[in-house]
């Protein structure tokens, strides 16, 4: 186990977080808020710690998938712990558990909040809270890969541990260039959305914080009614960009190369848009039955479908009051999620497609026992290893889902609240139904439930296994053995 490279990566993460905290300090300076001192204190601590951790270069820059998983999981935990400290120091979220919950929810782009009055936060804390979505959307380690030179092919192990989807590949031969391209696309799309929101006369501060939440598909609103108070134009802009940020970023890279046909022919993307269209149609018709207002029904249906399937979590209406049919559609979308290689959460459309094709293949084997069927995706055979990994992922997902429901149910909040609270956090959605719906919050839950859901948020964002590996005794034993050899 190469512990020196893990230490070095964690140090780089702390230095990056210290730099990022300069932004809320600038916001505090602009608005004359004393809360900015809390951010200065924290960034000083983590900046110095990060510098000390990276003074000594690692003995070897080569690392494997296990080191990548450990470094990634510990990076997100450290990022969240230090990221929550300003909320405590400023006194805006005095409880460590609540501050950590809010910060993990931000970095994992979940958007589940413990706050009942988000408008009471200072400008700098509101900015930091929303900015954590933007940082976590593409991933802090992808950012580090774009700026910090690490050894050759080892870099892909960090990207595999942090990036969502059943398989992760390179857009270009060099992984560092891939990371840079991803961030260029990410930054450009965020900037375009900010411009469009400003054209809709949205205040500058609101435009940036809303774009951060949309780009990272996080969904922290800066108003108590989320986006319900903004114009229909702004809601449509956010709807479109929530859908776009849920698309596999490989499709945008192909568009940049002017390979439009190849981009639009991606099977996962086609299914993603088909699911969205079907869900909007069902919910719109359901709303029209009671209101009779077609355009309003279309806007609310489109917004909430885009918000849930992309795992953003913004709201323009209290969908807790919708019919059972509409709420059932939304719950199903929570499980499906966005595309692999996007900033969205959920199981991912590609995994759902692979699972369904695996079931169909098994059924065909019963009808034609001697036939040999191969699962294809985008006209190419899906490797057996990918199918196996997808099946294992789904089984592991269901085990964590079941255990989490049992743990949260001990609180006795009711089946709907318990069930959707776990779905919303494990799939990085944000609001659930019942007491944790769009007009409620997660602050009502016990400390035990909050820590279970914090684990779920991290597990969901890191695709389960990079976090689970921290709980494997053999991993810590190997790290101790490696450390003792170096001492000798």
C-alpha positions in Angstrom: 0.0 0.0 0.0 1.5 3.3 -1.1 0.5 5.4 1.9 2.8 8.3 0.9 0.8 9.0 -2.2 -2.4 8.9 -0.2 -1.0 11.4 2.2 0.2 13.6 -0.6 -3.3 13.5 -2.4 -5.0 14.4 0.9 -2.6 17.3 1.3 -3.4 18.6 -2.2 -7.2 18.3 -1.4 -6.7 20.4 1.7 -4.8 23.1 -0.2 -7.4 23.2 -2.9 -10.2 23.6 -0.3 -8.3 26.4 1.3 -8.1 28.2 -2.0 -11.8 27.6 -2.7 -12.7 29.2 0.7 -11.2 32.5 -0.5 -14.4 32.9 -2.6 -16.8 33.1 0.4 -14.3 35.4 2.1 -14.6 37.7 -0.9 -18.4 37.6 -0.8 -18.2 38.5 2.9 -15.9 41.4 2.1 -18.3 42.7 -0.6 -21.3 42.5 1.8 -19.4 43.6 4.9 -20.1 40.5 6.8 -18.1 39.5 9.9 -18.9 35.8 9.2 -16.1 35.9 6.7 -13.6 35.7 9.6 -14.8 32.2 10.3 -13.8 31.1 6.7 -10.4 32.9 7.1 -9.7 30.9 10.3 -10.6 27.5 8.6 -8.8 28.2 5.3 -5.6 29.1 7.3 -5.8 25.8 9.3 -6.3 23.6 6.3 -4.0 25.5 4.1 -1.1 25.1 6.6 -2.0 21.4 7.1 -2.1 20.8 3.4 1.3 22.5 2.9 2.9 20.4 5.6 1.4 17.2 4.1 2.8 17.9 0.7 6.2 19.3 1.6 7.7 15.8 1.4 7.1 14.3 -2.0 5.7 10.7 -2.2 8.3 7.9 -2.4 6.5 6.6 -5.5 3.8 8.3 -7.6 2.5 5.0 -8.9 -0.7 3.8 -7.2 -3.4 1.2 -7.9 -7.2 1.1 -7.6 -7.1 0.3 -3.9 -5.0 3.4 -3.2 -7.3 5.4 -5.5 -10.4 4.3 -3.5 -8.9 5.0 -0.1 -7.5 8.4 -1.2 -10.9 9.3 -2.8 -13.0 8.3 0.2 -10.7 10.0 2.8 -10.5 13.1 0.6 -14.3 13.5 0.6 -14.5 12.9 4.3 -11.8 15.4 5.1 -13.3 17.9 2.6 -16.6 17.7 4.4 -15.3 17.9 7.9 -13.2 21.0 7.2 -15.9 22.4 5.0 -18.5 22.3 7.8 -16.3 24.2 10.3 -17.2 27.7 9.1 -20.9 27.0 9.7 -20.1 26.2 13.3 -17.6 29.0 13.9 -20.1 31.6 12.6 -22.8 30.1 14.7 -25.2 29.7 11.8 -25.3 25.9 12.2 -23.9 25.4 15.8 -24.4 21.6 15.9 -21.4 19.6 14.4 -23.8 16.9 13.2 -26.1 19.3 11.5 -23.2 21.3 10.0 -21.5 18.1 8.7 -24.8 16.8 7.3 -25.4 20.1 5.4 -21.8 20.1 4.1 -21.8 16.4 3.0 -25.1 17.0 1.4 -23.5 19.9 -0.5 -20.3 18.2 -1.7 -22.1 15.0 -2.6 -24.6 17.2 -4.6 -27.5 15.7 -2.6 -29.2 18.9 -1.5 -30.9 17.4 1.5 -31.0 20.2 4.1 -31.5 20.4 7.9 -32.3 24.1 7.7 -35.8 25.4 8.1 -34.9 29.0 7.1 -32.1 29.1 4.5 -32.7 32.8 4.0 -31.3 33.5 7.6 -27.8 32.5 6.4 -25.2 35.2 5.7 -24.3 35.8 2.0 -20.9 34.2 2.4 -22.4 31.0 4.0 -25.1 30.9 1.4 -22.5 31.2 -1.3 -20.3 28.5 0.3 -23.3 26.2 0.8 -24.2 26.4 -2.9 -20.6 26.4 -4.1 -20.0 23.0 -2.5 -22.4 21.6 -5.1 -20.3 23.0 -8.0 -17.1 21.6 -6.5 -18.6 18.2 -5.8 -20.4 17.9 -9.1 -17.4 17.2 -11.3 -15.3 16.1 -8.3 -12.4 17.7 -6.5 -10.0 14.9 -7.5 -10.8 15.4 -11.1 -9.9 19.1 -10.6 -6.6 18.0 -8.9 -5.8 15.7 -11.8 -6.2 18.6 -14.1 -3.6 20.7 -12.3 -1.3 18.3 -10.4 1.0 16.0 -12.3 0.9 12.4 -11.1 2.4 9.3 -12.5 1.3 8.0 -15.9 -1.6 5.5 -16.0 -2.1 5.6 -12.2 -4.3 8.7 -12.6 -7.2 6.7 -14.0 -7.6 4.9 -10.7 -8.5 8.2 -9.0 -11.0 9.1 -11.7 -12.5 5.6 -11.6 -13.0 5.9 -7.8 -14.7 9.3 -8.0 -16.5 9.4 -11.4 -20.1 8.1 -11.6 -21.0 5.2 -13.9 -20.3 1.5 -14.5 -17.1 2.2 -16.4 -14.8 5.2 -16.8 -12.6 5.9 -19.7 -10.4 8.6 -21.2 -11.7 11.2 -23.6 -8.2 11.6 -24.9 -5.0 9.5 -24.3 -3.8 11.6 -21.4 -5.9 11.5 -18.3 -4.8 14.9 -17.2 -6.0 16.4 -20.5 -9.3 14.5 -20.0 -9.8 16.1 -16.6 -9.1 19.5 -18.1 -11.6 19.0 -20.9 -14.2 17.9 -18.5 -13.7 21.0 -16.4 -13.7 23.3 -19.5 -17.1 21.8 -20.6 -18.4 22.1 -17.0 -17.3 25.7 -16.6 -18.6 26.7 -20.0 -22.0 25.3 -19.4 -22.2 26.9 -15.9 -21.2 30.3 -17.4 -23.9 30.0 -20.2 -26.5 29.3 -17.6 -25.5 32.3 -15.5 -25.8 34.5 -18.6 -29.3 33.2 -19.4 -30.4 33.6 -15.8 -29.2 37.2 -15.8 -31.1 37.8 -19.0 -34.2 36.8 -17.1 -33.4 39.6 -14.6 -32.3 37.3 -11.9 -30.1 39.0 -9.3 -26.3 38.3 -9.8 -25.9 36.5 -6.5 -29.0 34.4 -7.1 -27.9 33.6 -10.7 -24.5 32.3 -9.6 -25.7 30.2 -6.6 -28.6 28.8 -8.7 -26.2 27.9 -11.5 -23.8 26.2 -9.0 -26.7 24.1 -7.7 -27.9 23.2 -11.2 -24.4 22.4 -12.6 -23.6 20.1 -9.7 -27.1 18.7 -9.8 -27.3 19.5 -6.1 -30.3 21.6 -5.5 -29.6 23.8 -2.5 -32.0 26.7 -2.9 -31.2 30.1 -1.5 -34.9 30.8 -0.9 -37.2 29.0 1.5 -39.6 28.1 -1.4 -36.6 27.0 -3.6 -37.3 28.3 -7.1 -41.1 28.7 -6.8 -40.8 32.5 -6.5 -38.9 33.0 -9.7 -40.4 33.7 -13.1 -41.5 31.0 -15.5 -38.6 31.9 -17.8 -36.0 31.3 -15.1 -37.7 28.0 -14.2 -37.5 26.9 -17.8 -33.8 27.8 -18.0 -33.1 25.8 -14.9 -35.2 22.9 -16.2 -33.3 22.7 -19.4 -29.9 22.9 -17.7 -30.8 20.3 -15.1 -31.5 17.9 -18.0 -28.3 18.9 -19.8 -26.1 18.4 -16.8 -27.6 14.9 -16.4 -26.3 13.9 -19.9 -23.0 11.9 -20.2 -20.3 14.5 -20.7 -18.8 12.2 -23.4 -21.7 13.4 -25.6 -20.6 17.0 -25.3 -17.0 16.1 -26.1 -18.2 14.4 -29.3 -20.2 17.5 -30.1 -17.0 19.6 -29.7 -15.4 17.3 -32.2 -18.4 17.8 -34.5 -19.3 14.2 -34.4 -23.0 15.0 -34.0 -24.4 11.7 -35.3 -22.2 9.7 -32.9 -23.2 11.9 -30.0 -26.9 11.8 -30.6 -26.7 8.0 -31.2 -25.5 7.2 -27.7 -28.0 4.6 -26.5 -27.9 5.8 -22.8 -28.6 9.4 -23.8 -31.5 8.3 -26.0 -33.1 6.3 -23.2 -32.5 9.2 -20.8 -34.5 11.6 -22.9 -37.1 9.0 -23.6 -37.6 8.4 -19.9 -37.9 12.1 -19.3 -40.4 12.6 -22.0 -42.6 9.7 -20.8 -42.5 10.9 -17.2 -43.4 14.5 -18.1 -46.3 13.2 -20.2 -47.7 11.1 -17.4 -47.4 13.7 -14.7 -48.6 16.6 -16.9 -51.8 14.7 -17.8 -52.3 13.8 -14.1 -52.0 17.5 -13.1 -54.3 18.6 -16.0 -57.0 16.4 -14.7 -57.3 18.5 -11.5 -56.2 22.0 -12.7 -57.0 22.1 -16.3 -54.1 24.5 -16.9 -52.0 22.8 -19.6 -49.0 25.2 -19.8 -48.6 25.4 -16.0 -48.9 21.6 -15.7 -46.3 21.2 -18.4 -43.9 23.6 -16.6 -44.3 22.0 -13.2 -44.1 18.5 -14.6 -41.0 19.2 -16.7 -39.3 21.0 -13.8 -39.8 18.3 -11.2 -39.1 15.4 -13.6 -35.8 17.1 -14.6 -35.0 17.9 -11.0 -35.6 14.3 -9.8 -34.0 12.3 -12.6 -30.9 14.5 -12.7 -30.8 14.3 -8.9 -30.8 18.1 -8.5 -33.7 18.5 -6.1 -34.9 22.0 -6.8 -38.7 22.5 -6.5 -41.3 24.9 -7.9 -44.2 23.3 -6.2 -45.1 21.0 -3.3 -45.2 17.7 -5.2 -46.0 16.1 -1.9 -49.6 17.1 -2.7 -49.6 15.4 -6.1 -51.5 12.2 -6.8 -50.1 8.8 -5.9 -49.5 8.1 -9.6 -47.3 11.2 -10.0 -45.4 10.6 -6.8 -44.8 7.0 -7.8 -43.3 8.2 -11.1 -41.0 10.6 -9.1 -39.9 7.8 -6.8 -39.0 5.5 -9.8 -37.0 8.4 -11.3 -35.1 8.7 -8.0 -33.8 5.1 -8.5 -33.0 5.5 -12.2 -31.1 8.8 -12.0 -29.1 10.4 -14.7 -26.5 9.2 -17.2 -23.1 7.8 -16.3 -20.3 10.3 -16.7 -22.6 13.2 -15.7 -22.9 15.2 -12.5 -26.2 13.4 -11.7 -26.9 10.7 -9.1 -29.0 7.6 -9.0 -28.3 4.1 -10.2 -27.6 5.5 -13.7 -29.5 4.9 -16.9 -26.7 2.8 -18.4 -26.8 0.4 -15.5 -30.6 0.1 -15.8 -30.3 -0.6 -19.5 -27.6 -3.3 -18.9 -29.7 -4.9 -16.1 -32.8 -5.1 -18.3 -30.8 -6.5 -21.2 -29.3 -9.1 -18.9 -32.8 -10.1 -17.8 -33.9 -10.3 -21.5 -30.8 -12.4 -22.3 -31.6 -14.8 -19.5 -35.2 -15.1 -20.7 -34.0 -15.9 -24.3 -31.7 -18.6 -22.9 -34.7 -20.4 -21.5 -36.5 -20.2 -24.9 -33.3 -21.0 -27.0 -30.9 -22.9 -24.7 -28.3 -23.4 -27.3 -28.2 -19.8 -28.6 -25.4 -17.5 -27.7 -26.5 -13.9 -27.0 -24.3 -11.0 -26.4 -25.3 -7.8 -24.6 -24.7 -4.7 -26.8 -24.6 -1.1 -25.9 -24.1 1.6 -28.5 -23.6 -1.2 -31.1 -20.6 -2.6 -29.1 -20.5 -5.8 -27.0 -20.6 -5.1 -23.2 -17.7 -6.8 -21.6 -18.5 -9.6 -19.1 -16.6 -7.7 -16.4 -18.9 -4.6 -16.9 -22.0 -6.8 -16.6 -20.7 -8.5 -13.5 -19.8 -5.2 -11.9 -23.2 -3.8 -12.7 -25.0 -6.8 -11.1 -22.7 -6.6 -8.0 -23.3 -2.9 -7.7 -27.1 -3.4 -7.8 -27.0 -6.1 -5.2 -24.8 -4.0 -2.9 -27.0 -1.0 -3.5 -30.1 -2.9 -2.4 -28.3 -4.3 0.7 -27.2 -0.7 1.8 -30.7 0.5 1.0 -32.4 -2.2 3.1 -30.1 -1.7 6.1 -30.5 2.0 5.9 -34.2 1.9 5.9 -34.1 -0.4 9.0 -31.8 1.9 10.8 -33.8 5.1 10.1 -37.1 3.2 10.8 -36.1 2.9 14.4 -37.0 6.5 14.8 -40.7 5.8 13.9 -41.2 8.6 11.4 -43.5 6.6 9.1 -42.9 4.4 6.1 -43.1 7.2 3.5 -40.7 9.5 5.2 -38.3 6.7 6.1 -38.4 5.1 2.6 -37.9 8.3 0.6 -35.3 9.8 3.0 -33.1 6.9 2.3 -33.8 7.0 -1.5 -33.2 10.7 -1.6 -29.8 10.5 0.1 -28.5 7.2 -1.3 -29.3 8.5 -4.8 -28.1 12.0 -4.0 -31.6 13.5 -4.9 -32.3 15.9 -2.0 -36.0 16.1 -1.0 -38.1 13.1 -0.4 -41.7 12.8 0.5 -43.7 13.0 3.7 -41.9 14.9 6.4 -38.7 15.3 4.3 -40.6 16.6 1.3 -40.0 19.9 -0.6 -41.6 21.9 2.2 -39.9 20.0 5.0 -36.3 19.3 5.9 -34.1 16.6 7.5 -33.5 18.6 10.7 -36.3 16.7 12.4 -34.4 13.4 12.3 -32.3 12.0 15.1 -28.5 12.0 15.2 -28.4 8.3 14.4 -30.6 8.7 11.3 -28.5 11.7 10.1 -25.2 9.7 10.3 -26.8 6.8 8.5 -28.0 9.2 5.8 -24.6 10.9 5.7 -23.0 7.5 5.0 -25.6 7.0 2.3 -24.9 10.3 0.6 -21.1 9.6 0.5 -21.7 6.0 -0.6 -24.1 7.1 -3.4 -21.7 9.8 -4.7 -18.7 7.6 -4.7 -20.5 4.6 -6.3 -20.5 2.5 -3.0 -17.2 0.6 -3.2 -14.6 3.3 -2.7 -16.3 4.1 0.6 -17.1 0.5 1.6 -13.4 -0.4 1.2 -12.6 1.8 4.2 -14.6 -0.7 6.4 -12.6 -3.7 5.1 -10.2 -4.9 7.9 -7.7 -6.2 5.4 -7.2 -2.7 3.9 -6.2 -1.2 7.3 -4.0 -4.2 8.1 -2.2 -3.7 4.8 -1.8 0.0 5.5 -0.3 -0.7 9.0 2.1 -3.4 7.6 3.2 -0.9 4.9 3.8 1.8 7.5 5.7 -0.5 9.8 8.0 -1.6 6.9 8.9 2.0 6.2 9.7 2.7 9.9 12.1 -0.3 9.9 
